[in-house]
Amino acid sequence: MLYKYVLKPILFMQDPEKVHDRFVKVGSVLGKFKMMRFLVKVVYGYENSMLNTEVAGIKFKNPIGLSAGFDKNCQLTEIIPSAGFGFEEMGSVTGEKCEGNEKPRLFRLKKDKAILVNYGLVNKGAEYLSKELEGKKFLFPVGVSVAKTNDRKLDTEGGIKDYAKAFKLMHPTGDYTTINVSCPNLSDGQTFGYPDNLDKLLKEISKQKIIKPVFLKLKPDMDLEKVDKVLEVVERYKFVTGFIFSNLTVDRKGLITDTSKMKEGSVSGKPVKEKSTKLIRYVYKKTKGKYVIMGCGGIFSAEDAYEKIKAGASLIQLVTGMIYEGPGLIKKINKGLVKLLKRDGFSSIDEAVGADLK
């Protein structure tokens, strides 16, 4: 209530990127102190054994995670567990340091409960961050998203080498690695979301020593024929554990907010909800649950999360919902999930995965 009716109106009058940067700074400081972590947990934490799950050999206290794109430089891993999340995905981290696109590059679409994002993969780069995180022990499961440096000079082969560098340096960190082949705000678009280029990329990654689960983060703007072709490629690479559906959408159709003056950028939040759920449902059914799926896009309530879980998602990620609803959203979702599980006669979150398709 305090966030929604007092803090949010004030914050939403300020530049969204500056607000984000301040939150990251404050969160990184709070996380350094055990007492502050405890106090945050008292307010925002919630635990229930019905939400405990083991996915890809990793144990989670609950299935709700912070999506990549928020903790770009891996600064919040000590405070995020106290905020009620069950895991976090850091990054995306690129082969080289990346300044991103020109500012302003973040816009709130309030009427749509969405954000127009044009960051362009801002981060300090794999060399710097791998050294910063070397040997670090985390308080909960952590994944690292890797992507291609936003540099128009990189051709396809150069992009593959850049991905490989980021993967090699960051794969030892955390519990799993995500290969982000779907960031729409790069100078060359989503080159590696195309099956032929994806095949080349995965072939190069397969040469490395892979010791942890690997996920692919895909775009929501794919027809089912394209999805089938991607699945055919992935089938050849046994190290791929699963998928994240999905990244931002480039589709602005149906938006209430006039974005005609916002030339660049892609959309997160509510407009992605149905697109990502459709892909989750399709892939889960087509592959008979062979791949682990994380659902991401338009999560603003327990019902939103539960819909994706019943469609086939074992884990859920969010960012935009938290920005609009506040940090208390995670606790609200987890408590709500327990009620929904009990309502439907499930004793654990695992029993609900893909329930709509069984």
N, C-alpha and C positions, 0 to 999 in steps of 0.2 A: 504493500500500500504506500509506504514511504517513497519507494522508488517510482512507482507508477504515477502518483499524483503530486509529488514534490520534486524529486530529483530529475526525473525524465523530462518534464517540461523545461527545466533549466538547461539540462545537457543538450536537448534537441534544438536549442537556440544557438549552439556553438558549433564550430567546424567539427564534423564527425571524426576526421583523422586525428585532430588534436585531442579530442575526448578519448579516443582509443589509446593514443600514446600515453596519456596521463594515467589511464586505468592500468596499463601494463607496468608503468613505473611504480605506482602505488602497490600493485599486486606483488611485484618482485621484491619490494621492501618488506611487506607484511609476511611474505613466505619465509623470510630469514629468521623470524622469531617464533619459537615454539608456542609461547603464550598467545600471540596473535593468531596463529593457525588454530589453536584450541578455541578461541573466542569466535572465529569465523565458523568453525564447525558446529559450535553450539547453536548458532543462528540458522545456518544453512544446511547442516548435515542431516542425513536420514539413512537408516540402515534397516533392511528387512531381508531375512534369509531367502524369501521367495524370489528376490531379485539377483541372488548370487548365480553366476554362470561361468562355465569354462568354455572358451571358444578358441580354437586353433591351439590348444594346449596352454592358454593363458587364462588365469583366474581373475574374474571381475566381480567386485562387490555389487555393482549394478550395471545395466547396459547402456547408460547415458554418457556420452563422451563429448568433449570439446573438439570441434572440427578444426582441421588445419586452416590457416588463414588468420587466426586471432593471435596465437603465440608464435609469431613469425621467427623470432630469434631465440626461442626456447628459454624464456625467462620466468615462466609461471608454474613450472612443474611442482613447486613446493606448496603453493597456495591453492591451486585448482582442486586437489583432493578434498580440502576443507569446505569447498563450495558445493559439495554434494556429488560431483562428477565421479563416474566409475573409471574413467580413463581419459587420456588426452592425446591428440595427434598434433605434433609440433610442425612448424614450417609453413609453406614448403621451402626446402633448402635447395639451392641451386649449385651447380659446379663452381661458379664464380660469384663474387659479391655482386649484388644487383640493387641498383638505386630505384628501379621501378619506373613507372610512367610519370609524366608531368602532373603536378598538382594544379587544381584540385582533382582528386581521383576517387572520392568517396561521397556518395549522395544518398540521403534518406528519401525514400519514396513512402511517405507516411500513410497515404491513403491505401497503399497496396500492401502495407506491412512488409516492406522489402527494402533492400539497399542496392544501389547501383554501384558496382565495384570496378575500379580500373587501376588497382594497385600495380599490377605488372610484376608480381613476385618479388617484392622488396624483402631482402634479407642480407645477412653479412657473409654468406657463402659457406660452402662445405668445409673448406680448409680451416677457417676461423672457428666455426661452430663445433666441428669434430674435436678440436683441441680443447675447447671450452667444456665439452661434455664428457671427455675421455674419463672412463672409470667412475662416472657419476652413478649413484644409487638412487632410484626413484621410489616415491612413496606409494605409487600405484602404477598400473600398466600404462606405458607410454609408447606411442608410435611416432615415427618420423616420416614425413612426406618429403619426397625428393622430386625435383622438376628440372626442366631445362632453363638455363640462364636466358633472360630476356634480352637477347642481343641479335639484331637483324643480320649481323655478319655471319652468324652460324647457319650453315646449310644443313641438310639432313644428316650427313655423315658427322659434321661438327657437333650437331645436336646430340647424336648418339654418344659420342665421346664425352660430352658434357654430362649427360645423364649418368653414364657409367662412372664418371669421376665422383659425382654426388652420391651415388649408390654405394660405391666402395668405401668412401669416407664415413658415411652416416649409418650404414647397415649395422655396424657393431653396437650402435647406441639404441637403447630402449628394447621393446619387446617385439615390435614388428616394423616393417618398412612398407610405405605406400609409394608407388610410382604414379605420380600425377601426370597423366597424359591428356588432361582436359582443361587446363587453364585457358580461358578464351581471350585473355587480355595480353597476349604476347604479340610481338611484332609480326610473327608469321602465322598467327592463328593456332589451331589445334592440330598441328602437323602429325603428331604421333598417336592421335586418336583414329587415324585411318589404318585399316587392317595391314596394308603392305608395309608401311613404316613401323607400325607396332610390332610386326613380325621381326623386322631388322633389329629393333630396339631390344626385344626380349631375347633374341639370339645372342646379342652382345652381353646382356646382363647374365645370361645362363652360364657364361664363361667364368663368372666370379664364384667365390665360395659363399654359398647361401646357407645361413645358419638359423634363420628365423622366418616366420610367415611373411609372405609378400602379397600385397594387395594392389589392384589397379583402380585408380579413381577415374571414372568415365563421365562424359558429358550427358546431360539429360536430353539433348536435342538429337536423338538418333532414332531413325525408323527401325522397325524390327528386323528388316533385311540386313541392315548394317550391324545390328546387334548379333545376328547369327554369324556374320563373317568374323566379327571380333571373337566370338566364342570358338570358332574354328581355329583361329590363330592361337588362342590361349590354350586350347586343348593339347597343343604340341609342347607346351612348356609346363612340366609337372610342378615346378617350384611355385607357381601362382596359386595362392591359397584361396583368393576370392576377390570381391569387387566392392567398391564404394559407389553407390548410386544416390546422389550424383553431385557434380560440380555446379557452377553457375549456369544459367541459361542465357543465350544470346537473343532469345525470342522476347520481344517487347509487346507482342500482340495482347490485347486485353487489359493492359495497364490503365489504371484510372489516372495516375499522375502523368502529366505532359512531360515527356523526356526528349522532345524534339531538339532542345538546345543542348542536351547532354550527348555529344556526338559519340563518345567512346564509353565503353563499360558494359558489364553484363550483370544480370539480376540474381540476387539471392532472396531467400525468404519464401513467403506464401506462394508466389507464382511458380516456384519449383516443385511444390508439394505433390501435385498429381503426376507430373512428369516423372519424378523419381520413383514414386510408388508403383507406377505402371511398369517401369523397368525392373524393379525388384520382383514384382509378381511374375513377370514374364521369364526372367532368368532362373528364378527359383523353380518354377514349374518345368521349364524346358530341360534343366540340368538335374532335376529330381533332388535338389538340395545338395548337390555335389560340392558347390562352392559356398564358402562363408560370405555372407552379404552384410555390409553395413549400410544402413539407411540414413541419408542426409538430404535435407531440403524441406523447408516449411514446417518445422517442428515448433509448435507454440503451445502444446498441451499434451497431457497424458494420452488423450484420444488420438492425437496426431502420431505420437510415437507407437502406440499400440496398433494402429492401422498398418504401419510399415512392418512391425514385428509379425503380425498375422499374415502379411503378404510374403514373408520369407526372410526378413532382416533379423540377424542374431544380435546385432549391436546398432546403436543409434548415435548419430553425431549432430550437433547443432551449434550455431553462433548467433544468427540473426534473431531467433526467438528470444534469446537471453538479452539482447540489446533492447528489444521492444518491451519485454515483460519484466526484466530485471533478474538479478542473480538468484532470487527466490524461486525462479521457474524450475530449476533442476529438482529441488526438494518436492515441489508441487507435482512434477511429472512422476517422480519415483513413488510418491504416496498414491497418486492416481493409478499408476500401473498395478500396484498391489490390490486396490479395490476392483479394478477391471479383471484381474486374474481370478480373484475370489468369485466375482460375479459369474464368470464363465466356467467355474469349476476346475481351474488349473491350480496345481500346487507349486509350480515354479515357472519362471519366465521361459525356460527352455521348451516347455510343453506348448507354449503359444506360438512359437516360431513356425510360420507357414501354415497355421491352423486353418486359414480360409481356403487353403488349396488341398487339404487332406480329406 
